[in-house]
């Protein structure tokens, strides 16, 4: 029986935090009047709370789907794009046509330069909700709609050591290692005692067996990044992430060709069109698609490009209410080229509290939510912190 989209609602979920994302404020950092902090390490703005944007789509037969997109900054802008531009063109459409709907909604604004950013975030929320709705109407978990299952669980790696000092971060890493964790990514934007110094200290503390990844947060020119990577090579990082500015496509390829350490990038890419520019002959070794930006349709298309190049996937994890993380896990179990999925421990446990779901993280891997669709729904705490926008 055909059902068509009848109603779309948007919700902003805001959950206070004691310690800002990426750790305590450093010297010269302050929370501004709108509740944001600009990190001195790379000049990027972050909220001092956890915040996300969720949508609920209801079909003509009463079936529902939930989606979510990146909502940490200016979420009302994305909500407005959804309500003012996209919903009127979505009403009456059949969720079975989800990929064509993505192309149609993207096409509304592509010639005006809205080929990324807030516009595509808005499409992403709807895309995930349509895929959820579609899988639920078929009575299957989402992954079944996306491909063959390649694995039971999704292996993770620990990302971020949110302590104020290098000593504190090393101590935190040791504690996680004692619990069985074997892979650690440092966030260079808060490596106030030095990036190479932090990698050296962690290698010494954690031993030869630990995998160490270094997120450089787009801080460097290609030449500076190469010099730093060559300097750190003795400590054998597993990969170095986001070394150069997002716009420096040629610099990324230049570095990927020369770097002694594999390069990872892609958490800020939205579409296959952006990915294709960066997956040429000197492609990075790992791509890191963020489901909260790509949605399911583009996540899969970007991965098909990477697979054809032999590039591995290490999906990104960011602040959210857990719905797009659930979507990322469903897609990840179907990827032949999956390496590991990022585990932002300080974010994931907080999202779980918002949801009714059986997804989890234990013994170094994620367990996939079961049940139809995403296998995750807003729970009581979500509704306690949600504000309906439209
Ligand atoms: Mg990163």
Boltz pocket constraint, residues with backbone or C-beta under 6 A from the ligand:
constraints:
  - pocket:
      binder: B
      contacts: [[A, 215], [A, 241], [A, 242], [A, 267]]
      max_distance: 6.0
